[in-house]
Amino acid sequence: MKPIEVKIPTLYSDLTESIRFQRQQPAQIEKAREIVERALEDGQAYYGINTGFGALANKRVTGDDLARLQRNLILSHAVGVGDLIPKEISRLMLQLKVHSLGLGYSGISSGTFNRLLLFLEKDLISAIPEKGSVGASGDLAPLAHMSLPLLGFGNFWNSEGSGVLEAASVLSEHQIEPIELQPKDGLSLINGTQLMCAYGAFILEKSLHLLKMADIAAAMSLEALQGSIRPFDERIHAIRPHRGQIEVAENIRSLLQGSEILESHRHCGKVQDPYCLRCVPQVHGASRDALRHAISVIETEINSVTDNPLVFSDGDILSGGNFHGQPLALVLDFAKIALAELASISERRTYLLLEGHDGLPTLLMQETGINSGFMIPQYTSAALVSENKVLCHPSSVDSIPTSLGQEDHVSMGSISALHLLKVYENVETVLAIELFTAAQALDFRKPLEPGIGVKFAHKRIRETIPHASEDHFFKDDISKALKFIQSRTLITDLESKRLSLI
């Protein structure tokens, strides 16, 4: 069975098709299982199959204790703590685990594999604590929690994803009996990088949309501040041809087509804009290129086998280190930094909108003093940008030995993954604040019209967030702008107007 080629933007549907394919053609899974069962009879030691784990790899296990060994492995490793991983990411972890096992190099028993498929079909998704993995030997603790319901332990998410239910009661309701793990099953389940990979895939897929929203926000701010279009000239970027830089410049030019605001100040004599306007292609573009690299690593990992030992069709069972999360840890840290820079430059544009440049009222309200205007939303942006600076410290530069020194270098990629989600959420909020702040500023440029893309974005924002003539509950504006970004309707609607962003 050949690995599928998964594209991040259609990750979920592609995985579903792959899992269906694996259930229909289980020959390689079964062949690998036969090799494991033959190995149990040849008297040799095979790590995790008839030996202990980690520092206990030299302890042999025989007979009736083989099944107990796998059960104990799941129970002993389910020591996760902290908040629960979002249900959608937990589901993706299960999908990725099934896909990896289905490639046929793990030697998992058909009974255990089919039970995982059944859980997916019935949307029985384990509730998994987010902390406890060090990103080497796989995401052991989170994957152990994912596997607990196979044995009748642990919890499932309820159907709404708003709370949890005891797995035992849910299994009983569905008339599903717990299973007994076979030799190597437990190890195949918990060795792997599925937490790191699921977080990466989940966030990077969203980031592809957020990159376009960042360009839209920048274009709105540029128009509102009567910035120059000249730094986006195609010739400038052709002689420093980074792909992301070229794409962003093209997006801004497209969004500003037909702008009356640009024409009104074409000969104003201003020489240069601040970097947060002038260097949008260079900053946004570098983030695009960094995220593109991260996506390529995640795509490779999705189609990889990351447990241990590995079972090959020639009969060899080989111990290795495919579970080590270093490739993911590095790019997840890189992705954190790339996303954080989108917020950093966005906050500077928001601040600039408040300063009263070129005819805009200070703090974007006519009557200040009694009104604070848009002063305080910018505080929130500043706070989130500052928090990102802490979260962006690279987790991958740390390593704490575990398992009595047997596992003496770990990736800490799971920490990178958890921080990446928080960074993403912060960036999303900072861009949301820029969107409604820029919309307020554009109101003061009337009757001049902005470019066609900016005009359309402004109109859509005004459908949910009205112009503010006095102080009000700005938190509502933040929430509405966030929902506006998350709905993805603006990008879709722009494409329907034949203005597609790269």
N, C-alpha and C positions, 0 to 999 in steps of 0.2 A: 504494500500500500504506500503510495507516494504522498509526501506531505502536500497539503493544499497550499496555494498561494493566497494568503489572507491580506486584504487591503484594509487598513484601519478604518476608513470612512464607512465601510459596510461590514465591520468586524462581526457584529452579532449574527446577521443573517448568514454570513459565510461559515461561521462556526456551527450554526444549526444544520446547514447542509452537510458539513463535514461529519458531524456526529451521526446523522442519518445514514451516511455512506458507511461509516464504521460499523453500525449495527447490522447493515445488510451484508457486509463482507468481513466477517471476523476471523478469516483464516490465519492471518499473521499473528493475531492475539492468541489464538489457540495453539499455534505452532510454538510460540515462545513459552506458553504454559507447559507444554509437553517437555520442553527442555529443562524447565525448573523441576518438574516432577522426576525426570530421569536423574537429575543431579542429586536429589535427595537419597538416591539408592546407591551412589557410587562411592560413598564413604569419605569423600573429600569435604573440606570446610568451604562454605560459601557465605560470604558476609551477609548477615541479616536474614539469611534463609535458614541456616542451622547454626548460627552463632549469635552472640549478643551484639549490641549496637555501640558505636562510638568507642569509648574507652574500654568497653566490654567485648570488643571484637574477637578476642582470643578465647572467650568462653563458648564451648560447644553446647548445643542444645539438641536433644534427640526425642524421638518417639512422640508420646502424647503431649509433650511440652511445646511442640512446634506451633500448634494453633494458639496455645496460651501465650506464647512469646509475642505473636502478632497482636493479640488483644491487649496485652499489657503495654505494648508499644504505644498504641493509640491512647489508652487511659493515662499513661504516665506523661505523655507529651502534651496533653491538652491542659496546659497551664497558662493560657493566654489571659491577659488582664486589660482593663481600660474599656473605653466605649466600644460598641459593636461596629464592625465594618458595615457600611451601607448595603442594603439587601442587593442592589443592582450589582455591586462589585463582588459580593459573595456569590451571586449566581454566575458571574463571569469566571470567578475562580473555579467553580465546579465545571463549567464548560471547558475551560482550558485544561483542567486535569483530565477530563474524559478524552479530550482531543489528543493530549500527549500519550495517555495510556493506549489509546486506540491506534497509535502508530506502530505498536506491536514489538517494542523492545523492552518491555517492563516485566513480562511474565506474570501479570495479574490473572487471577482465576476468572473464568467467565461469569461465575455467580456474583462475584463482587463487582465486576465491570457492569454487568447488566443491572445490578441494583442502583448503581450511580445513574445509569441511563433512565431508570424508572423515576428516580428522584427528580431528574430534569424534566421529564415528561409531565409529572404531576406538580411541578414548581414547588417541590419541597426543598427549601433552601436553608441551609444551616445558619444559625446565628453565631458569628465568629468574633471573639474579642480582637481588637486591632493590634495589640502589643504582645510581644513575646518572641518574635522572630529576630535573629541576628543576620539573616540573609545568607546563610551557608549551611550545608547539609539540607538545603531547602528551607522553605518557610514552615519549619516543623510544627510549632505550636498552633498557628492558624489552620494548617491543613489537618492536624489532629482533631481540632474542633469541628472542622468541616466533615470529618469522617465519623465522629461520635455517633450520629444517628443510625449508622449502619449496624451498630451494636445495641441500639435502643437507648443510648444515653444522649445527653446534650439537649439542644433546643433548635426548633425551626422558627423562622420568621412567620408571622401570620400573613394572610393573603394580601393585606394592605401594606405590609412592610412597616407597620407602626408599632408592633410589639412582638413578643415571642411566646411560643407555646412549647410545652415539654414534648420532646421527640417521641417518647414512649406513648403518650396519649394520641398524638397525631398518627403514628404508625398503626395503633390499634383501630382508630377510626377508619383508616384506609385498608384494614385487614392485611397489613404487611408485617411479617414476622422479622425480628432481628436476625442477622446472619452470623455465621461463624467464619472468621477470616481464615484463609488457607495460608500455608507457608509463603512468605514474601509479600503477601497482600498489603499488610500494614505498612511495610517499608515503601512499597510502590505508591501508596496513598500519600504519605507525608514527606517523602523526598521530592523536592520540586520547587520551582520558583513561581508558583501560580499566584501568590499574593502580590509580589512585586510586579509581575507581568500584568495582572488584572488591573491594578491601580494605574500602571503606565498606559495600557490600552484605553481604559475608561477616560482618563484625563486628556491624553493626547488627541483622542477623537474629538473631544469637546474643544480642544485648543485650536483645531483647524478652523472652526467657526469663529472663535474668539479673535484670531488673528485678523480676520476680515472686519470684525466689529471695531477693533483697534484702529484700523485704517479709516473707517467711517467716522469714528470719534475725532480722529486727527484732522480729517478734511473739514468737519463741522467747525472745529476750533480755529483752523486756518482761515476759513471764510469769515467767521465772526470777528477775528482779530485783524482782518484785512492784511493777511500775510501774503507773501509773494509766491507765485506759481513757478518762478524761474528755477528754484533748486530742484524741481521735479522734471526738468527738461531731460528728454531721453538721451541726449548727447552726453550729459554729465555721467550718467550711469553706465553708458556703453563703454566708457574707458576705465571703469572699475566694476567689472561685470559679475559681481556676486548675484546669484540668482534671486535671493530674497529681496535685495535692494532694488533690482530691476522690477520685480513684481509689485512692490509697494509703490514705487514711483508711478507705475502704470495705473494702479488702482486710484491713486489720488488724482491723476490727470482725468481719469474717466469720471470720477465723482464730481469734478469741478467743471465739466463741460458746460458751456453756455452761461457761465456765471456773470451776472450784472455787477456783483460786488467786486469781482476781480477787475472788470473793466473800469469801474469807478475810481480806482486808485492805481491804475497801471503806470501813470507818470507822476507818482507822488514824490519821488525823490528819495524814498527810503532805500538804504543800501542793502541791509541784511536783517533777517529776523533772528530771534534767539534760537538756540539749538533745538529746543523742544518742538519748533515748527520746521526749521530748515533741515534738520537731520533725521526727520521721520523715516525716510527710506533706509538710511544707514542703520538706525536703531531697530525699527520694526523688522527690517530685512534680515539683520543678524539673528534676531529671535526666530524668524521663520526658518532660517538655515539650520540653526541648532535643533529646533524641534523636528525638522525633517530627518536629521541624523538620528535622533532619539526614536522616531517612528520606525526607521529601517531596522534598528536593533530589536525593537519590540516585535516587529513582524517576523524576524528570524527566530526569536525566542518562542513565539506562539507555535511555530512549526518544529520545535525541538523536543527532544526527550531529555528530561532533566532529573530523573531519579537515579538510583544506584542500588545494587549493581545492575548492569545492562545485559540483556539477553540477545545474542545474535544468532542468526539462522544457521550458522555453521556449528552451533552447539556450544560455543564459548559463552561463559558468564564472566564479565569483566567489571571489576571495581574501578571507578574513576571519580571525577569531580564535576560532572555536568550540573550538579545541583548548586554549585557556587554562584552567588548572585552578582559577582563583580561586573560583568558586562551591563547588567541592568542598573546597578548602584551608580555607576559613573554617569550613564545617560539620564537617569532620573534626577541626579544632582544638576546636571547640565540643563535639563528641562526646567527645573526650579528657577535657575538663574535667568534663563531665556524669558520665562513668563514674568518674573519679577520686574525685568527691565521695561516691559510693556506698561506696568503700573507706575514705575518710577517716572517715565517720561510723560505719561498721562497726567499724573498729579501736577507736574510742572506746567502743563498747558492749562489745567483747571485754575491754578494759582494766577497765571497770566491773564486769564479772562476776568479776574476780579479787580485788577489793578487800575481800571479806568482808562485803558489805552484807546486812542483814536476814536474818541466820541462815545465809548461805552461808559455807562454810569458805574462809579466805584461800587463794588460788591453786587453789581447787576440789579440794583433797585434805585428808583428815582428818589425815594424818601428814606435816607438812612439816618441813623441815630436812634429814632424810635424803632427802626427795623435793622436787624443785623444782616439782612440780605443773605447772600450765598456764602457768607464767611465760614459757617460751621461745617457744612458738608465737606469743604476742603480740609478741615481738621481731621475728619474721618479718613479721607484719602491719605493724609500724611501719616496718620497712626498705622494704617494698613501697610503702607510702603515701608515704614520703619519695622513693623513686625516681620515683613518678608526678609529684611536684611538678616534677621536672626535665623529664620527658617531656612535660608539659603546657605547657611554654613554647610559645607559638603559632608554628609554623613559617611561617605565612602572613604574618607581619610582616616576613619577610626577602625580599630579592631580590638576586640577583647577575647582572648582565648577561652574556649569552652571544652567540655567533655574531657576534663583532666589533661588538657593540652593536646589531645588527639586532633581536635578541630582548632588549630592554633592560629588560623587567620580567617576572619569572617568579613563579609562585605558590608554589613549594616545597611544593605539596600532596602530593607523593609522600612527603616527610619526615613530614608530618602522618599520612599513611596508615600508614607503618611504625611510627611511635610509637603510633598508636591500637591496633594489635594488641598491642603490649607492655603498654600500659595495661590493655587488656581482660584479658589473661592475669593481670596482677597483681591486678586487682579480683576476678576469679574465685577466686584463691587466698585473698585476704583474707576473702571471704565464706565460703569453705570452712572456714577456721579459726574464724570466728564460729559456724558451724553446729554443729561438734562441741564447741566450748566451751560454747555455750548448752545443748546436749543434756546435757553433764556437770552443769551447774548445775541443770537441771530435775530430774535424778535426786534432788537433795537436797530437792525440794519434795514428794516422795511422803510420804504416800499421796494428797495433794491432786492432782487431775487438772487439766491446762491445758485451754484451749479445744479444740474438736474438730479444727481445722486444725493447731494446734500439736502436739496429742497425736499426730496421724497422722504429722506430719513427724518428731517425736521417735522414734516407733516405727520408722519406715523407716530413720533414721540408725542406730539401735541394731541393726538387722539386719546391718550391716557394720562398725560401729565400737562395740565394747563399752565399758561404763563403765570408767574407769581408777581403780584404787585405789592404784596406785603408778606411779613413773616407768617409761616404756617408750620404744620407738622411735616418737616422735610423727610422724616423717616419713611413716610408713605411714598414720597417721590423716589427714594432709594429702592424701596421694595418693588415699585412699579417698573422702574428702569431695569432692575435685575430680571424681572419676569419677561420684560421686553427682549432682553438679550437671550435669555434661556429659551424663549419660544422659537427662535431662529426664523421667524416669519419675515423679518426685514430683508435678509439675504435672499430668501425665496422670492419675495415680491419684487426686489430689484431685478432678479433674473427674468421675471415675467415681463419687466419693462425693457428687456434687452440690454440691461446693464449688469453684466456678470463680472464679479470680482475674482481675481486669481487667488 
